Amino acid sequence: MVDLLGRAGNLDEAYEIIKNMPIRANGIIWSVLLAACKLHQNAVLGEIAAKQLVYLEPQNCGYNVSMSNIYAMANRWTDVAGVRKAMKNKGMKKEPGLSCIEVNGYVH
């Protein structure tokens, strides 16, 4: 439900569902909300989701990168620099993505 509402742009309603769930939201639910915040450029709610994710999964730097990107889309360059500096100070580094494809029996 959070994913559907988030993709539709109903971020406040998705956040209300998270707050009113009978169980504590896990990293998957918060990451879905963070992705929706990035899609709809909502830095305020994105900060809330990112803080929860950093608390739940402190060694996962992907959430910091997502928040940095949200700040960049909002032209909040000092916040971008702050997130990147905090990652550097903690020794966090995002690994680059990698894709493979098999064509005619060969992996490229």
Biopython code that builds the backbone (N, CA, C, O; Angstrom):
import numpy as np
from Bio.PDB.StructureBuilder import StructureBuilder

atoms = [
    (1, "MET", "N", (0.824, -1.189, 0.000)),
    (1, "MET", "CA", (0.000, 0.000, 0.000)),
    (1, "MET", "C", (0.872, 1.258, 0.000)),
    (1, "MET", "O", (0.579, 2.227, -0.700)),
    (2, "VAL", "N", (1.953, 1.230, 0.798)),
    (2, "VAL", "CA", (2.863, 2.370, 0.854)),
    (2, "VAL", "C", (3.475, 2.611, -0.523)),
    (2, "VAL", "O", (3.603, 3.757, -0.955)),
    (3, "ASP", "N", (3.848, 1.547, -1.205)),
    (3, "ASP", "CA", (4.441, 1.671, -2.532)),
    (3, "ASP", "C", (3.442, 2.261, -3.525)),
    (3, "ASP", "O", (3.788, 3.163, -4.287)),
    (4, "LEU", "N", (2.223, 1.766, -3.521)),
    (4, "LEU", "CA", (1.206, 2.270, -4.451)),
    (4, "LEU", "C", (0.909, 3.745, -4.216)),
    (4, "LEU", "O", (0.850, 4.534, -5.158)),
    (5, "LEU", "N", (0.722, 4.106, -2.957)),
    (5, "LEU", "CA", (0.444, 5.501, -2.644)),
    (5, "LEU", "C", (1.632, 6.393, -2.990)),
    (5, "LEU", "O", (1.466, 7.496, -3.512)),
    (6, "GLY", "N", (2.833, 5.900, -2.692)),
    (6, "GLY", "CA", (4.033, 6.678, -2.986)),
    (6, "GLY", "C", (4.212, 6.919, -4.471)),
    (6, "GLY", "O", (4.514, 8.035, -4.893)),
    (7, "ARG", "N", (4.028, 5.882, -5.256)),
    (7, "ARG", "CA", (4.177, 6.040, -6.714)),
    (7, "ARG", "C", (3.133, 6.993, -7.276)),
    (7, "ARG", "O", (3.386, 7.703, -8.249)),
    (8, "ALA", "N", (1.955, 7.003, -6.654)),
    (8, "ALA", "CA", (0.883, 7.895, -7.109)),
    (8, "ALA", "C", (1.079, 9.334, -6.629)),
    (8, "ALA", "O", (0.334, 10.230, -7.026)),
    (9, "GLY", "N", (2.070, 9.551, -5.786)),
    (9, "GLY", "CA", (2.330, 10.902, -5.297)),
    (9, "GLY", "C", (1.630, 11.245, -3.999)),
    (9, "GLY", "O", (1.711, 12.384, -3.539)),
    (10, "ASN", "N", (0.956, 10.300, -3.407)),
    (10, "ASN", "CA", (0.261, 10.526, -2.138)),
    (10, "ASN", "C", (1.195, 10.201, -0.976)),
    (10, "ASN", "O", (0.944, 9.279, -0.200)),
    (11, "LEU", "N", (2.263, 10.963, -0.871)),
    (11, "LEU", "CA", (3.314, 10.674, 0.090)),
    (11, "LEU", "C", (2.864, 10.851, 1.531)),
    (11, "LEU", "O", (3.233, 10.058, 2.397)),
    (12, "ASP", "N", (2.082, 11.868, 1.793)),
    (12, "ASP", "CA", (1.605, 12.081, 3.169)),
    (12, "ASP", "C", (0.710, 10.933, 3.617)),
    (12, "ASP", "O", (0.783, 10.496, 4.766)),
    (13, "GLU", "N", (-0.124, 10.452, 2.723)),
    (13, "GLU", "CA", (-1.007, 9.328, 3.057)),
    (13, "GLU", "C", (-0.179, 8.051, 3.286)),
    (13, "GLU", "O", (-0.477, 7.267, 4.188)),
    (14, "ALA", "N", (0.846, 7.853, 2.475)),
    (14, "ALA", "CA", (1.729, 6.693, 2.655)),
    (14, "ALA", "C", (2.441, 6.772, 4.004)),
    (14, "ALA", "O", (2.577, 5.765, 4.699)),
    (15, "TYR", "N", (2.888, 7.958, 4.368)),
    (15, "TYR", "CA", (3.562, 8.150, 5.659)),
    (15, "TYR", "C", (2.603, 7.889, 6.820)),
    (15, "TYR", "O", (2.997, 7.301, 7.827)),
    (16, "GLU", "N", (1.366, 8.314, 6.688)),
    (16, "GLU", "CA", (0.363, 8.059, 7.730)),
    (16, "GLU", "C", (0.141, 6.560, 7.925)),
    (16, "GLU", "O", (-0.011, 6.093, 9.054)),
    (17, "ILE", "N", (0.123, 5.817, 6.834)),
    (17, "ILE", "CA", (-0.033, 4.367, 6.937)),
    (17, "ILE", "C", (1.134, 3.771, 7.718)),
    (17, "ILE", "O", (0.939, 2.907, 8.573)),
    (18, "ILE", "N", (2.342, 4.234, 7.422)),
    (18, "ILE", "CA", (3.524, 3.729, 8.136)),
    (18, "ILE", "C", (3.414, 4.038, 9.617)),
    (18, "ILE", "O", (3.674, 3.174, 10.454)),
    (19, "LYS", "N", (3.030, 5.270, 9.947)),
    (19, "LYS", "CA", (2.928, 5.663, 11.356)),
    (19, "LYS", "C", (1.859, 4.878, 12.103)),
    (19, "LYS", "O", (1.994, 4.643, 13.303)),
    (20, "ASN", "N", (0.808, 4.475, 11.415)),
    (20, "ASN", "CA", (-0.316, 3.809, 12.067)),
    (20, "ASN", "C", (-0.298, 2.289, 11.930)),
    (20, "ASN", "O", (-1.265, 1.623, 12.300)),
    (21, "MET", "N", (0.777, 1.745, 11.411)),
    (21, "MET", "CA", (0.864, 0.285, 11.281)),
    (21, "MET", "C", (0.930, -0.358, 12.666)),
    (21, "MET", "O", (1.530, 0.206, 13.581)),
    (22, "PRO", "N", (0.320, -1.534, 12.826)),
    (22, "PRO", "CA", (0.359, -2.196, 14.138)),
    (22, "PRO", "C", (1.735, -2.767, 14.486)),
    (22, "PRO", "O", (2.001, -3.083, 15.646)),
    (23, "ILE", "N", (2.611, -2.899, 13.480)),
    (23, "ILE", "CA", (3.978, -3.361, 13.725)),
    (23, "ILE", "C", (4.942, -2.266, 13.315)),
    (23, "ILE", "O", (4.576, -1.345, 12.585)),
    (24, "ARG", "N", (6.166, -2.367, 13.784)),
    (24, "ARG", "CA", (7.181, -1.356, 13.461)),
    (24, "ARG", "C", (7.632, -1.540, 12.015)),
    (24, "ARG", "O", (7.903, -2.659, 11.579)),
    (25, "ALA", "N", (7.710, -0.445, 11.282)),
    (25, "ALA", "CA", (8.121, -0.490, 9.879)),
    (25, "ALA", "C", (9.583, -0.924, 9.775)),
    (25, "ALA", "O", (10.424, -0.513, 10.575)),
    (26, "ASN", "N", (9.872, -1.759, 8.777)),
    (26, "ASN", "CA", (11.242, -2.213, 8.560)),
    (26, "ASN", "C", (11.913, -1.397, 7.462)),
    (26, "ASN", "O", (11.326, -0.456, 6.926)),
    (27, "GLY", "N", (13.131, -1.762, 7.138)),
    (27, "GLY", "CA", (13.902, -1.028, 6.144)),
    (27, "GLY", "C", (13.280, -1.034, 4.760)),
    (27, "GLY", "O", (13.414, -0.064, 4.014)),
    (28, "ILE", "N", (12.606, -2.111, 4.415)),
    (28, "ILE", "CA", (11.981, -2.185, 3.094)),
    (28, "ILE", "C", (10.894, -1.122, 2.961)),
    (28, "ILE", "O", (10.823, -0.423, 1.950)),
    (29, "ILE", "N", (10.074, -1.005, 3.955)),
    (29, "ILE", "CA", (8.977, -0.023, 3.895)),
    (29, "ILE", "C", (9.527, 1.396, 3.835)),
    (29, "ILE", "O", (9.048, 2.219, 3.055)),
    (30, "TRP", "N", (10.539, 1.685, 4.666)),
    (30, "TRP", "CA", (11.121, 3.031, 4.650)),
    (30, "TRP", "C", (11.836, 3.303, 3.330)),
    (30, "TRP", "O", (11.815, 4.432, 2.840)),
    (31, "SER", "N", (12.464, 2.291, 2.750)),
    (31, "SER", "CA", (13.163, 2.512, 1.478)),
    (31, "SER", "C", (12.171, 2.749, 0.346)),
    (31, "SER", "O", (12.464, 3.499, -0.585)),
    (32, "VAL", "N", (11.002, 2.119, 0.414)),
    (32, "VAL", "CA", (9.949, 2.371, -0.575)),
    (32, "VAL", "C", (9.490, 3.823, -0.481)),
    (32, "VAL", "O", (9.302, 4.487, -1.500)),
    (33, "LEU", "N", (9.311, 4.311, 0.740)),
    (33, "LEU", "CA", (8.907, 5.708, 0.917)),
    (33, "LEU", "C", (10.002, 6.652, 0.435)),
    (33, "LEU", "O", (9.710, 7.667, -0.198)),
    (34, "LEU", "N", (11.257, 6.328, 0.728)),
    (34, "LEU", "CA", (12.371, 7.171, 0.280)),
    (34, "LEU", "C", (12.422, 7.234, -1.246)),
    (34, "LEU", "O", (12.642, 8.303, -1.816)),
    (35, "ALA", "N", (12.221, 6.096, -1.908)),
    (35, "ALA", "CA", (12.214, 6.078, -3.376)),
    (35, "ALA", "C", (11.084, 6.945, -3.928)),
    (35, "ALA", "O", (11.266, 7.644, -4.925)),
    (36, "ALA", "N", (9.924, 6.900, -3.287)),
    (36, "ALA", "CA", (8.797, 7.730, -3.729)),
    (36, "ALA", "C", (9.112, 9.211, -3.510)),
    (36, "ALA", "O", (8.749, 10.059, -4.326)),
    (37, "CYS", "N", (9.785, 9.509, -2.408)),
    (37, "CYS", "CA", (10.172, 10.902, -2.143)),
    (37, "CYS", "C", (11.149, 11.397, -3.196)),
    (37, "CYS", "O", (11.090, 12.557, -3.604)),
    (38, "LYS", "N", (12.039, 10.533, -3.633)),
    (38, "LYS", "CA", (12.975, 10.907, -4.698)),
    (38, "LYS", "C", (12.218, 11.141, -5.996)),
    (38, "LYS", "O", (12.468, 12.120, -6.700)),
    (39, "LEU", "N", (11.295, 10.246, -6.312)),
    (39, "LEU", "CA", (10.510, 10.365, -7.543)),
    (39, "LEU", "C", (9.721, 11.666, -7.582)),
    (39, "LEU", "O", (9.642, 12.324, -8.620)),
    (40, "HIS", "N", (9.140, 12.033, -6.445)),
    (40, "HIS", "CA", (8.286, 13.223, -6.381)),
    (40, "HIS", "C", (8.983, 14.423, -5.749)),
    (40, "HIS", "O", (8.341, 15.430, -5.450)),
    (41, "GLN", "N", (10.282, 14.319, -5.548)),
    (41, "GLN", "CA", (11.128, 15.416, -5.060)),
    (41, "GLN", "C", (10.609, 16.025, -3.760)),
    (41, "GLN", "O", (10.453, 17.241, -3.648)),
    (42, "ASN", "N", (10.348, 15.170, -2.793)),
    (42, "ASN", "CA", (9.895, 15.628, -1.486)),
    (42, "ASN", "C", (11.034, 15.426, -0.487)),
    (42, "ASN", "O", (11.169, 14.355, 0.104)),
    (43, "ALA", "N", (11.848, 16.460, -0.305)),
    (43, "ALA", "CA", (13.026, 16.354, 0.562)),
    (43, "ALA", "C", (12.647, 16.256, 2.036)),
    (43, "ALA", "O", (13.343, 15.590, 2.802)),
    (44, "VAL", "N", (11.574, 16.895, 2.442)),
    (44, "VAL", "CA", (11.188, 16.901, 3.861)),
    (44, "VAL", "C", (10.835, 15.490, 4.337)),
    (44, "VAL", "O", (11.365, 15.018, 5.343)),
    (45, "LEU", "N", (9.953, 14.831, 3.622)),
    (45, "LEU", "CA", (9.570, 13.473, 3.988)),
    (45, "LEU", "C", (10.716, 12.488, 3.706)),
    (45, "LEU", "O", (10.870, 11.481, 4.397)),
    (46, "GLY", "N", (11.504, 12.798, 2.687)),
    (46, "GLY", "CA", (12.671, 11.969, 2.390)),
    (46, "GLY", "C", (13.656, 11.952, 3.547)),
    (46, "GLY", "O", (14.258, 10.918, 3.836)),
    (47, "GLU", "N", (13.823, 13.088, 4.208)),
    (47, "GLU", "CA", (14.710, 13.154, 5.376)),
    (47, "GLU", "C", (14.211, 12.246, 6.498)),
    (47, "GLU", "O", (15.004, 11.582, 7.165)),
    (48, "ILE", "N", (12.907, 12.218, 6.701)),
    (48, "ILE", "CA", (12.335, 11.369, 7.745)),
    (48, "ILE", "C", (12.607, 9.903, 7.430)),
    (48, "ILE", "O", (13.033, 9.145, 8.301)),
    (49, "ALA", "N", (12.360, 9.505, 6.179)),
    (49, "ALA", "CA", (12.591, 8.118, 5.776)),
    (49, "ALA", "C", (14.074, 7.770, 5.874)),
    (49, "ALA", "O", (14.428, 6.692, 6.352)),
    (50, "ALA", "N", (14.946, 8.680, 5.422)),
    (50, "ALA", "CA", (16.387, 8.415, 5.460)),
    (50, "ALA", "C", (16.895, 8.267, 6.890)),
    (50, "ALA", "O", (17.740, 7.413, 7.158)),
    (51, "LYS", "N", (16.395, 9.083, 7.805)),
    (51, "LYS", "CA", (16.813, 8.968, 9.214)),
    (51, "LYS", "C", (16.419, 7.618, 9.786)),
    (51, "LYS", "O", (17.187, 7.008, 10.530)),
    (52, "GLN", "N", (15.233, 7.150, 9.446)),
    (52, "GLN", "CA", (14.803, 5.830, 9.911)),
    (52, "GLN", "C", (15.690, 4.734, 9.324)),
    (52, "GLN", "O", (16.048, 3.778, 10.012)),
    (53, "LEU", "N", (16.034, 4.883, 8.060)),
    (53, "LEU", "CA", (16.873, 3.878, 7.407)),
    (53, "LEU", "C", (18.285, 3.860, 7.972)),
    (53, "LEU", "O", (18.873, 2.792, 8.142)),
    (54, "VAL", "N", (18.827, 5.023, 8.261)),
    (54, "VAL", "CA", (20.164, 5.085, 8.857)),
    (54, "VAL", "C", (20.148, 4.439, 10.235)),
    (54, "VAL", "O", (21.119, 3.794, 10.630)),
    (55, "TYR", "N", (19.057, 4.607, 10.966)),
    (55, "TYR", "CA", (18.920, 3.978, 12.277)),
    (55, "TYR", "C", (18.820, 2.455, 12.145)),
    (55, "TYR", "O", (19.464, 1.718, 12.891)),
    (56, "LEU", "N", (18.002, 1.988, 11.184)),
    (56, "LEU", "CA", (17.773, 0.558, 11.019)),
    (56, "LEU", "C", (18.938, -0.168, 10.350)),
    (56, "LEU", "O", (19.254, -1.303, 10.706)),
    (57, "GLU", "N", (19.575, 0.488, 9.380)),
    (57, "GLU", "CA", (20.649, -0.135, 8.608)),
    (57, "GLU", "C", (21.812, 0.846, 8.467)),
    (57, "GLU", "O", (22.026, 1.390, 7.384)),
    (58, "PRO", "N", (22.565, 1.081, 9.543)),
    (58, "PRO", "CA", (23.591, 2.127, 9.524)),
    (58, "PRO", "C", (24.735, 1.897, 8.539)),
    (58, "PRO", "O", (25.380, 2.862, 8.129)),
    (59, "GLN", "N", (25.003, 0.672, 8.151)),
    (59, "GLN", "CA", (26.119, 0.413, 7.239)),
    (59, "GLN", "C", (25.726, 0.466, 5.769)),
    (59, "GLN", "O", (26.588, 0.335, 4.900)),
    (60, "ASN", "N", (24.448, 0.654, 5.472)),
    (60, "ASN", "CA", (23.985, 0.718, 4.093)),
    (60, "ASN", "C", (24.074, 2.163, 3.608)),
    (60, "ASN", "O", (23.282, 3.011, 4.017)),
    (61, "CYS", "N", (25.031, 2.433, 2.744)),
    (61, "CYS", "CA", (25.242, 3.815, 2.302)),
    (61, "CYS", "C", (24.310, 4.219, 1.165)),
    (61, "CYS", "O", (24.260, 5.395, 0.803)),
    (62, "GLY", "N", (23.584, 3.284, 0.603)),
    (62, "GLY", "CA", (22.686, 3.604, -0.501)),
    (62, "GLY", "C", (21.631, 4.627, -0.144)),
    (62, "GLY", "O", (21.225, 5.431, -0.983)),
    (63, "TYR", "N", (21.192, 4.596, 1.092)),
    (63, "TYR", "CA", (20.169, 5.545, 1.533)),
    (63, "TYR", "C", (20.740, 6.953, 1.619)),
    (63, "TYR", "O", (20.057, 7.928, 1.309)),
    (64, "ASN", "N", (21.986, 7.053, 2.038)),
    (64, "ASN", "CA", (22.638, 8.364, 2.073)),
    (64, "ASN", "C", (22.797, 8.916, 0.662)),
    (64, "ASN", "O", (22.613, 10.112, 0.437)),
    (65, "VAL", "N", (23.136, 8.057, -0.278)),
    (65, "VAL", "CA", (23.280, 8.496, -1.669)),
    (65, "VAL", "C", (21.936, 8.962, -2.209)),
    (65, "VAL", "O", (21.863, 9.980, -2.898)),
    (66, "SER", "N", (20.875, 8.227, -1.902)),
    (66, "SER", "CA", (19.536, 8.640, -2.347)),
    (66, "SER", "C", (19.158, 9.998, -1.767)),
    (66, "SER", "O", (18.615, 10.851, -2.468)),
    (67, "MET", "N", (19.449, 10.191, -0.487)),
    (67, "MET", "CA", (19.125, 11.472, 0.148)),
    (67, "MET", "C", (19.955, 12.591, -0.464)),
    (67, "MET", "O", (19.460, 13.700, -0.661)),
    (68, "SER", "N", (21.203, 12.305, -0.762)),
    (68, "SER", "CA", (22.051, 13.292, -1.425)),
    (68, "SER", "C", (21.460, 13.681, -2.777)),
    (68, "SER", "O", (21.469, 14.855, -3.147)),
    (69, "ASN", "N", (20.953, 12.707, -3.507)),
    (69, "ASN", "CA", (20.338, 12.985, -4.804)),
    (69, "ASN", "C", (19.054, 13.798, -4.662)),
    (69, "ASN", "O", (18.779, 14.674, -5.483)),
    (70, "ILE", "N", (18.271, 13.513, -3.628)),
    (70, "ILE", "CA", (17.055, 14.294, -3.379)),
    (70, "ILE", "C", (17.424, 15.750, -3.090)),
    (70, "ILE", "O", (16.794, 16.671, -3.610)),
    (71, "TYR", "N", (18.444, 15.951, -2.263)),
    (71, "TYR", "CA", (18.894, 17.315, -1.979)),
    (71, "TYR", "C", (19.378, 18.009, -3.250)),
    (71, "TYR", "O", (19.109, 19.192, -3.457)),
    (72, "ALA", "N", (20.088, 17.272, -4.094)),
    (72, "ALA", "CA", (20.599, 17.868, -5.337)),
    (72, "ALA", "C", (19.445, 18.304, -6.239)),
    (72, "ALA", "O", (19.512, 19.369, -6.853)),
    (73, "MET", "N", (18.389, 17.494, -6.327)),
    (73, "MET", "CA", (17.230, 17.873, -7.150)),
    (73, "MET", "C", (16.536, 19.106, -6.596)),
    (73, "MET", "O", (15.894, 19.849, -7.339)),
    (74, "ALA", "N", (16.665, 19.326, -5.283)),
    (74, "ALA", "CA", (16.049, 20.495, -4.651)),
    (74, "ALA", "C", (17.014, 21.679, -4.583)),
    (74, "ALA", "O", (16.712, 22.696, -3.959)),
    (75, "ASN", "N", (18.168, 21.544, -5.222)),
    (75, "ASN", "CA", (19.207, 22.586, -5.221)),
    (75, "ASN", "C", (19.681, 22.939, -3.810)),
    (75, "ASN", "O", (20.001, 24.094, -3.531)),
    (76, "ARG", "N", (19.725, 21.953, -2.931)),
    (76, "ARG", "CA", (20.201, 22.152, -1.561)),
    (76, "ARG", "C", (21.636, 21.642, -1.482)),
    (76, "ARG", "O", (21.909, 20.609, -0.871)),
    (77, "TRP", "N", (22.546, 22.383, -2.110)),
    (77, "TRP", "CA", (23.913, 21.912, -2.303)),
    (77, "TRP", "C", (24.699, 21.797, -1.004)),
    (77, "TRP", "O", (25.579, 20.943, -0.902)),
    (78, "THR", "N", (24.411, 22.622, -0.019)),
    (78, "THR", "CA", (25.120, 22.477, 1.258)),
    (78, "THR", "C", (24.714, 21.180, 1.952)),
    (78, "THR", "O", (25.530, 20.551, 2.627)),
    (79, "ASP", "N", (23.449, 20.780, 1.786)),
    (79, "ASP", "CA", (23.000, 19.506, 2.348)),
    (79, "ASP", "C", (23.633, 18.326, 1.608)),
    (79, "ASP", "O", (23.987, 17.321, 2.225)),
    (80, "VAL", "N", (23.774, 18.449, 0.287)),
    (80, "VAL", "CA", (24.452, 17.411, -0.499)),
    (80, "VAL", "C", (25.870, 17.227, 0.028)),
    (80, "VAL", "O", (26.315, 16.108, 0.282)),
    (81, "ALA", "N", (26.569, 18.346, 0.185)),
    (81, "ALA", "CA", (27.956, 18.277, 0.675)),
    (81, "ALA", "C", (28.016, 17.691, 2.081)),
    (81, "ALA", "O", (28.938, 16.942, 2.403)),
    (82, "GLY", "N", (27.040, 18.029, 2.919)),
    (82, "GLY", "CA", (27.011, 17.506, 4.281)),
    (82, "GLY", "C", (26.831, 15.995, 4.313)),
    (82, "GLY", "O", (27.501, 15.305, 5.081)),
    (83, "VAL", "N", (25.932, 15.479, 3.485)),
    (83, "VAL", "CA", (25.709, 14.031, 3.429)),
    (83, "VAL", "C", (26.960, 13.326, 2.922)),
    (83, "VAL", "O", (27.387, 12.319, 3.487)),
    (84, "ARG", "N", (27.542, 13.859, 1.860)),
    (84, "ARG", "CA", (28.740, 13.235, 1.288)),
    (84, "ARG", "C", (29.910, 13.286, 2.270)),
    (84, "ARG", "O", (30.678, 12.330, 2.375)),
    (85, "LYS", "N", (30.045, 14.404, 2.990)),
    (85, "LYS", "CA", (31.123, 14.524, 3.973)),
    (85, "LYS", "C", (30.930, 13.530, 5.115)),
    (85, "LYS", "O", (31.887, 12.900, 5.567)),
    (86, "ALA", "N", (29.687, 13.392, 5.578)),
    (86, "ALA", "CA", (29.399, 12.438, 6.658)),
    (86, "ALA", "C", (29.721, 11.016, 6.213)),
    (86, "ALA", "O", (30.256, 10.228, 6.994)),
    (87, "MET", "N", (29.400, 10.683, 4.965)),
    (87, "MET", "CA", (29.729, 9.356, 4.448)),
    (87, "MET", "C", (31.236, 9.144, 4.421)),
    (87, "MET", "O", (31.732, 8.079, 4.789)),
    (88, "LYS", "N", (31.953, 10.162, 3.985)),
    (88, "LYS", "CA", (33.416, 10.056, 3.913)),
    (88, "LYS", "C", (34.015, 9.902, 5.309)),
    (88, "LYS", "O", (34.925, 9.099, 5.515)),
    (89, "ASN", "N", (33.500, 10.673, 6.266)),
    (89, "ASN", "CA", (34.006, 10.597, 7.636)),
    (89, "ASN", "C", (33.763, 9.225, 8.264)),
    (89, "ASN", "O", (34.553, 8.771, 9.091)),
    (90, "LYS", "N", (32.670, 8.565, 7.871)),
    (90, "LYS", "CA", (32.350, 7.238, 8.396)),
    (90, "LYS", "C", (33.027, 6.124, 7.603)),
    (90, "LYS", "O", (32.898, 4.947, 7.942)),
    (91, "GLY", "N", (33.749, 6.498, 6.547)),
    (91, "GLY", "CA", (34.421, 5.496, 5.723)),
    (91, "GLY", "C", (33.465, 4.740, 4.814)),
    (91, "GLY", "O", (33.770, 3.633, 4.371)),
    (92, "MET", "N", (32.318, 5.329, 4.536)),
    (92, "MET", "CA", (31.324, 4.679, 3.683)),
    (92, "MET", "C", (31.598, 5.031, 2.229)),
    (92, "MET", "O", (31.947, 6.164, 1.900)),
    (93, "LYS", "N", (31.432, 4.040, 1.371)),
    (93, "LYS", "CA", (31.648, 4.257, -0.051)),
    (93, "LYS", "C", (30.664, 3.402, -0.823)),
    (93, "LYS", "O", (30.575, 2.195, -0.601)),
    (94, "LYS", "N", (29.933, 4.018, -1.720)),
    (94, "LYS", "CA", (28.969, 3.271, -2.527)),
    (94, "LYS", "C", (29.715, 2.539, -3.624)),
    (94, "LYS", "O", (30.508, 3.120, -4.365)),
    (95, "GLU", "N", (29.438, 1.248, -3.707)),
    (95, "GLU", "CA", (30.038, 0.448, -4.764)),
    (95, "GLU", "C", (29.317, 0.740, -6.075)),
    (95, "GLU", "O", (28.093, 0.864, -6.094)),
    (96, "PRO", "N", (30.071, 0.853, -7.175)),
    (96, "PRO", "CA", (29.416, 1.111, -8.454)),
    (96, "PRO", "C", (28.584, -0.090, -8.900)),
    (96, "PRO", "O", (28.879, -1.230, -8.542)),
    (97, "GLY", "N", (27.551, 0.178, -9.678)),
    (97, "GLY", "CA", (26.687, -0.886, -10.179)),
    (97, "GLY", "C", (27.404, -1.723, -11.234)),
    (97, "GLY", "O", (28.394, -1.289, -11.822)),
    (98, "LEU", "N", (26.893, -2.916, -11.459)),
    (98, "LEU", "CA", (27.483, -3.836, -12.409)),
    (98, "LEU", "C", (26.370, -4.630, -13.062)),
    (98, "LEU", "O", (25.463, -5.111, -12.383)),
    (99, "SER", "N", (26.435, -4.769, -14.364)),
    (99, "SER", "CA", (25.434, -5.552, -15.090)),
    (99, "SER", "C", (26.140, -6.541, -16.003)),
    (99, "SER", "O", (27.223, -6.260, -16.516)),
    (100, "CYS", "N", (25.530, -7.684, -16.201)),
    (100, "CYS", "CA", (26.044, -8.706, -17.108)),
    (100, "CYS", "C", (24.915, -9.155, -18.021)),
    (100, "CYS", "O", (23.742, -9.124, -17.649)),
    (101, "ILE", "N", (25.293, -9.573, -19.222)),
    (101, "ILE", "CA", (24.316, -10.114, -20.162)),
    (101, "ILE", "C", (24.977, -11.260, -20.904)),
    (101, "ILE", "O", (26.166, -11.207, -21.219)),
    (102, "GLU", "N", (24.192, -12.305, -21.184)),
    (102, "GLU", "CA", (24.704, -13.438, -21.941)),
    (102, "GLU", "C", (24.172, -13.357, -23.356)),
    (102, "GLU", "O", (22.963, -13.280, -23.574)),
    (103, "VAL", "N", (25.098, -13.377, -24.332)),
    (103, "VAL", "CA", (24.739, -13.329, -25.743)),
    (103, "VAL", "C", (25.500, -14.442, -26.445)),
    (103, "VAL", "O", (26.728, -14.497, -26.390)),
    (104, "ASN", "N", (24.776, -15.312, -27.094)),
    (104, "ASN", "CA", (25.373, -16.430, -27.828)),
    (104, "ASN", "C", (26.342, -17.235, -26.977)),
    (104, "ASN", "O", (27.399, -17.644, -27.457)),
    (105, "GLY", "N", (25.993, -17.464, -25.727)),
    (105, "GLY", "CA", (26.803, -18.282, -24.837)),
    (105, "GLY", "C", (27.966, -17.566, -24.179)),
    (105, "GLY", "O", (28.727, -18.194, -23.443)),
    (106, "TYR", "N", (28.131, -16.274, -24.418)),
    (106, "TYR", "CA", (29.222, -15.488, -23.828)),
    (106, "TYR", "C", (28.645, -14.451, -22.876)),
    (106, "TYR", "O", (27.652, -13.792, -23.182)),
    (107, "VAL", "N", (29.281, -14.318, -21.721)),
    (107, "VAL", "CA", (28.853, -13.321, -20.749)),
    (107, "VAL", "C", (29.633, -12.033, -20.997)),
    (107, "VAL", "O", (30.862, -12.043, -21.064)),
    (108, "HIS", "N", (28.916, -10.943, -21.131)),
    (108, "HIS", "CA", (29.522, -9.622, -21.365)),
    (108, "HIS", "C", (29.194, -8.723, -20.207)),
    (108, "HIS", "O", (29.603, -7.562, -20.193)),
]
sb = StructureBuilder()
sb.init_structure("model")
sb.init_model(0)
sb.init_chain("A")
sb.init_seg("    ")
for serial, (resi, resn, name, xyz) in enumerate(atoms, 1):
    if name == "N":
        sb.init_residue(resn, " ", resi, " ")
    sb.init_atom(name, np.array(xyz, "f"), 0.0, 1.0, " ", f" {name:<3s}", serial, name[0])
structure = sb.get_structure()
